[in-house]
């Protein structure tokens, strides 16, 4: 009995798939439309991921886009909490600021880890090695004001305490850092007698800004988090417009493919109206006939998706080379989305000829009407 069922099931699928073999031209047209849609979706999703990565790298060059400062009366953030937060985010630096007297001029001194400061601000032009104990970098404007060059010694005084720092390099940044003297944090803390950090500076991806702010507020209680508006807003605006363009283009592609495939499947259904009536006459319900027709379309969609994903990968890679100078590979998520959307569009297009299946009356078909 089970063998008869298996043979009956195989016979049913042969009956369902036979028209695709007999009407190859129409099946190939639908396959081509679906494959084109899958290739465009794959390329768009891959390019979106590539644009997001490249955009993040470009904005990364502008330095910090999120700053944490003390919210209360304390001039600094607690050192232990601040360093725990810095450890969680590689693109970050803690800075201890104070005002010092240097050669009878008031100059802002910044205490920070030189390596992290340099990594967070790759666009800064820095000459000389990172300062060690007793050494410092000097901003370009401050160097001109104080007449100090690399190799010179500056006498730095804060609240009656003084120290002599050797200048080992200059910083040209186009920011307020050009007016500062920069040294290791412990060196500034020893003069100012302040513990902790005045600010914590971070660079985070625009899409992760709000979750990162929430995490930092939990790690550093009482801190005030402020995005650096021009950088954060610019990155967010470009990402939003890119995402909107991607969504609009994807919907337009899917709608166009749906219409093309729907038209092809409707013509195919009209040619098979007699087959549908015969299936009903043999005892198949309308739901089973329609399910078989949608199964054909889904198989067609899956085959088209595989072809389209291969083509889309090549298109995305070529465009990545032209735009960014690197080959962009689609992610597993992009490939899964292209496969799922293509199969879904094919199955949805198969619903359009439902009135033809519904009106295929067995009696009329058997009478030859």
QUIBELKA-V905374 format. One record per run of one state. SS is the DSSP state (H for helix, E for strand, C for the rest). FROM is the first residue (numbers start at 1). TO is the last residue. If there is no record, write none. Layout:
BEGIN
ss=SS from=FROM to=TO
ss=SS from=FROM to=TO
END
This chain:
BEGIN
ss=C from=1 to=1
ss=H from=2 to=22
ss=C from=23 to=23
ss=H from=24 to=60
ss=C from=61 to=65
ss=E from=66 to=70
ss=C from=71 to=76
ss=E from=77 to=77
ss=C from=78 to=78
ss=H from=79 to=88
ss=C from=89 to=91
ss=E from=92 to=102
ss=C from=103 to=104
ss=E from=105 to=111
ss=C from=112 to=113
ss=H from=114 to=120
ss=C from=121 to=124
ss=E from=125 to=127
ss=C from=128 to=134
ss=E from=135 to=139
ss=H from=140 to=146
ss=C from=147 to=152
ss=E from=153 to=158
ss=C from=159 to=160
ss=E from=161 to=172
ss=C from=173 to=175
ss=H from=176 to=179
ss=E from=180 to=183
ss=C from=184 to=184
ss=H from=185 to=192
ss=C from=193 to=196
ss=E from=197 to=197
ss=C from=198 to=198
ss=E from=199 to=202
ss=C from=203 to=205
ss=H from=206 to=219
ss=C from=220 to=222
ss=E from=223 to=227
ss=C from=228 to=228
ss=H from=229 to=271
ss=C from=272 to=272
ss=H from=273 to=281
ss=C from=282 to=285
ss=H from=286 to=324
ss=C from=325 to=331
ss=H from=332 to=349
ss=C from=350 to=353
ss=H from=354 to=358
ss=C from=359 to=361
ss=H from=362 to=366
ss=C from=367 to=369
END
